[in-house]
Amino acid sequence: MDRTARGAGPTRGTAALDVLTDFEEYVRASERKHKRLAFLLTGDLQSAEDLLQAAYAKLYPRWDKIRTYDVPDAYLRKVMVSLRTSWWRRHKNRERATDELPELGGLPDHADAVVESQSLLRALRDLPDRQRVAVVLRHWCDLSEAETATLMG
């Protein structure tokens, strides 16, 4: 019996390589956008990177099917929200440290935008996790109320 007859021929290896290449291209093209979403969901850069990495790890084994979807980003968002919810459930009773806002007096003009974005991020962090997810999906991802509700289960 030759290698092709046993299913170990070049076709199988080429298909796996195509899936891997396509997944790598998807990650490169969408990573920045999804990292921002992860940051808004978690409120912390390190947690955001962990969340995104975990979501990509869940996505990859199913990528051959997911890449045929009209909007694979929607599937990734669903995975990210599910992971974030499960992390929240595991860690909901832990304390979280917060930073103090800097004094507003004497800041250069361009700092106003930074303070405003930090205030927005702080307000997001202060929301309960499910509310934060709803606000981010609704206003950052521009999803409808129905899409947000479906995504959040």
Secondary structure as a PSIPRED ss2 file (coil, helix, strand):
# PSIPRED VFORMAT (PSIPRED V4.0)

   1 M C   1.000  0.000  0.000
   2 D C   1.000  0.000  0.000
   3 R C   1.000  0.000  0.000
   4 T C   1.000  0.000  0.000
   5 A C   1.000  0.000  0.000
   6 R C   1.000  0.000  0.000
   7 G C   1.000  0.000  0.000
   8 A C   1.000  0.000  0.000
   9 G C   1.000  0.000  0.000
  10 P H   0.000  1.000  0.000
  11 T H   0.000  1.000  0.000
  12 R H   0.000  1.000  0.000
  13 G H   0.000  1.000  0.000
  14 T H   0.000  1.000  0.000
  15 A H   0.000  1.000  0.000
  16 A H   0.000  1.000  0.000
  17 L H   0.000  1.000  0.000
  18 D H   0.000  1.000  0.000
  19 V H   0.000  1.000  0.000
  20 L H   0.000  1.000  0.000
  21 T H   0.000  1.000  0.000
  22 D H   0.000  1.000  0.000
  23 F H   0.000  1.000  0.000
  24 E H   0.000  1.000  0.000
  25 E H   0.000  1.000  0.000
  26 Y H   0.000  1.000  0.000
  27 V H   0.000  1.000  0.000
  28 R H   0.000  1.000  0.000
  29 A H   0.000  1.000  0.000
  30 S H   0.000  1.000  0.000
  31 E H   0.000  1.000  0.000
  32 R H   0.000  1.000  0.000
  33 K H   0.000  1.000  0.000
  34 H H   0.000  1.000  0.000
  35 K H   0.000  1.000  0.000
  36 R H   0.000  1.000  0.000
  37 L H   0.000  1.000  0.000
  38 A H   0.000  1.000  0.000
  39 F H   0.000  1.000  0.000
  40 L H   0.000  1.000  0.000
  41 L H   0.000  1.000  0.000
  42 T H   0.000  1.000  0.000
  43 G C   1.000  0.000  0.000
  44 D C   1.000  0.000  0.000
  45 L H   0.000  1.000  0.000
  46 Q H   0.000  1.000  0.000
  47 S H   0.000  1.000  0.000
  48 A H   0.000  1.000  0.000
  49 E H   0.000  1.000  0.000
  50 D H   0.000  1.000  0.000
  51 L H   0.000  1.000  0.000
  52 L H   0.000  1.000  0.000
  53 Q H   0.000  1.000  0.000
  54 A H   0.000  1.000  0.000
  55 A H   0.000  1.000  0.000
  56 Y H   0.000  1.000  0.000
  57 A H   0.000  1.000  0.000
  58 K H   0.000  1.000  0.000
  59 L H   0.000  1.000  0.000
  60 Y H   0.000  1.000  0.000
  61 P H   0.000  1.000  0.000
  62 R H   0.000  1.000  0.000
  63 W H   0.000  1.000  0.000
  64 D H   0.000  1.000  0.000
  65 K H   0.000  1.000  0.000
  66 I H   0.000  1.000  0.000
  67 R C   1.000  0.000  0.000
  68 T C   1.000  0.000  0.000
  69 Y C   1.000  0.000  0.000
  70 D C   1.000  0.000  0.000
  71 V C   1.000  0.000  0.000
  72 P H   0.000  1.000  0.000
  73 D H   0.000  1.000  0.000
  74 A H   0.000  1.000  0.000
  75 Y H   0.000  1.000  0.000
  76 L H   0.000  1.000  0.000
  77 R H   0.000  1.000  0.000
  78 K H   0.000  1.000  0.000
  79 V H   0.000  1.000  0.000
  80 M H   0.000  1.000  0.000
  81 V H   0.000  1.000  0.000
  82 S H   0.000  1.000  0.000
  83 L H   0.000  1.000  0.000
  84 R H   0.000  1.000  0.000
  85 T H   0.000  1.000  0.000
  86 S H   0.000  1.000  0.000
  87 W H   0.000  1.000  0.000
  88 W H   0.000  1.000  0.000
  89 R H   0.000  1.000  0.000
  90 R H   0.000  1.000  0.000
  91 H H   0.000  1.000  0.000
  92 K C   1.000  0.000  0.000
  93 N C   1.000  0.000  0.000
  94 R C   1.000  0.000  0.000
  95 E C   1.000  0.000  0.000
  96 R C   1.000  0.000  0.000
  97 A C   1.000  0.000  0.000
  98 T C   1.000  0.000  0.000
  99 D C   1.000  0.000  0.000
 100 E C   1.000  0.000  0.000
 101 L C   1.000  0.000  0.000
 102 P C   1.000  0.000  0.000
 103 E C   1.000  0.000  0.000
 104 L C   1.000  0.000  0.000
 105 G C   1.000  0.000  0.000
 106 G C   1.000  0.000  0.000
 107 L C   1.000  0.000  0.000
 108 P C   1.000  0.000  0.000
 109 D C   1.000  0.000  0.000
 110 H C   1.000  0.000  0.000
 111 A H   0.000  1.000  0.000
 112 D H   0.000  1.000  0.000
 113 A H   0.000  1.000  0.000
 114 V H   0.000  1.000  0.000
 115 V H   0.000  1.000  0.000
 116 E H   0.000  1.000  0.000
 117 S H   0.000  1.000  0.000
 118 Q H   0.000  1.000  0.000
 119 S H   0.000  1.000  0.000
 120 L H   0.000  1.000  0.000
 121 L H   0.000  1.000  0.000
 122 R H   0.000  1.000  0.000
 123 A H   0.000  1.000  0.000
 124 L H   0.000  1.000  0.000
 125 R H   0.000  1.000  0.000
 126 D H   0.000  1.000  0.000
 127 L C   1.000  0.000  0.000
 128 P C   1.000  0.000  0.000
 129 D H   0.000  1.000  0.000
 130 R H   0.000  1.000  0.000
 131 Q H   0.000  1.000  0.000
 132 R H   0.000  1.000  0.000
 133 V H   0.000  1.000  0.000
 134 A H   0.000  1.000  0.000
 135 V H   0.000  1.000  0.000
 136 V H   0.000  1.000  0.000
 137 L H   0.000  1.000  0.000
 138 R H   0.000  1.000  0.000
 139 H H   0.000  1.000  0.000
 140 W H   0.000  1.000  0.000
 141 C C   1.000  0.000  0.000
 142 D C   1.000  0.000  0.000
 143 L C   1.000  0.000  0.000
 144 S C   1.000  0.000  0.000
 145 E H   0.000  1.000  0.000
 146 A H   0.000  1.000  0.000
 147 E H   0.000  1.000  0.000
 148 T H   0.000  1.000  0.000
 149 A H   0.000  1.000  0.000
 150 T H   0.000  1.000  0.000
 151 L H   0.000  1.000  0.000
 152 M H   0.000  1.000  0.000
 153 G C   1.000  0.000  0.000
